[in-house]
Amino acid sequence: MIVIAALEAYVTDGDMPLGLRVVAWARLIKVFASLRWDDVQSVRPRDFQLRDSGVVGRLVQTKTSGPEKRIKELPVFSPVDSDMIRNDWMPVGFALWQTIGDGGRDFFLPRPKADFLSFAKNPA
């Protein structure tokens, strides 16, 4: 629980490097949406939205979903009230995530550069 609280604080701390804030946000989304470590490997940013209820999206290629599988896509939902200490981590992190990399990419998170201030064009 302490790690989750620390990640929330990190996402909302404007003094921290952008790359690490976005990575912390992605980790929180994975935790609160109950995603496996590899579920977000093939997620397209255009398939995720921030709504009043939380972050919603769809997974189109996982171990159990995809074009050649019986289940074509799986819904993702992380409620807006998923928090321990900071109720603003989700919108803050989502806004940061939208500013990085190419929005048309076919992966959730680009690789942070060594300075953690910007991102490369390839997946993390």
N, C-alpha and C positions, 0 to 999 in steps of 0.2 A: 504494500500500500504506500509505503514511503517513496518508492521509486515512481509510482504513478503520480503522486503529488508533486514530486520533483520535476517530472516531465511536463506537467501542466504549468508549473512556474517558469520553466525554461522557455516554453513556447511563447509565453506572454512577456518575457523580459527583452525589451528592445535593445539592451546593451549586449546581448549575446549574438554570436555570428548567425547570419541568415541560414546558412546551410545546416547548422546544428538545430536550429529552431524548427526547421521544416522536417528534419529527420525525427525529432522528438514528436512532432505532430503526427507524422505517419505512424509511428510506434503506438501512440495513443489510439488512433483510429483502428489499428489492427487489434489492439487489446479490447476496446469497447465494442467492436463489431464482431468479435470472436473469430478473427481470420487467422488462418495458418500462415506460417512465415512466407510461403511461396504463393499464396493466393493473389497477391498484388503484383506479381511479376509481369503479367500481361494486361493489366488494367489500363484503359485509356482514360485520361483526365476528363474527356467530354462525357464519359459515362457516370460521372459523379457530380452531385449538386449539393449545395447547402440550402436547406429549407428551414422553415420555422421549427419543424419537428426534429431536425438534425441533419446529418450527412446521409444521403441516400445514393445508391449506385447499383451497378450490376457487374458481376464477374462473368466473363464470356469464355475464359479458358483456364480451368483449374484441373485438379486431379479427377473431379467428378462432373465437370461441365466442359462443353466445347462443341465445335461444329460436327465432330464425328461421334459424339456421345448422345445418349438418350436425353439427358438434361442439357439444353443448349446454353442456358444462363442461370445464374443464381443471384438473388437480391442481396444487397448489403444495406445495413442500417445501423447507424450509431446515434442514439438519442441525444438531443441537445443538452439534456440534464445529466449526461455522463460526466461527472466530475467529482473530485475529492475536495479540492481547495479553491480552484479557479473556474468559475462558470463561463469565462470568456475564452478559454483556450481553443475551442472548436472554431468559432468564426475568425479569430485572429490567425490561427494556423491555416485555415482554408484560404484566406486572403493571401497569405504568404505563398502558399503552394501554387496558387494560380499565377503568381508573378514569375515563377521559375520556368526555365526551359520552354520548349515548343509545346503549345497546348494540343497540337495534333499528334503528339507522340503516342506510341502504343505500349507504354510502360508507366507505372505509377510515379516513380521517383527517379530523377536523373542522379548521376553520381556527383556528389559535392567535390569541388576542386580542393587542393591541398590547403588553401587559405580559408576554407569554409565560408567564404563570402559570396561565391558564385558556383554555378553548376556546369558540368560538362554535358555534351549532347548524348552520351551513352547511358544505359541504365545503371542504377546503383547495384 
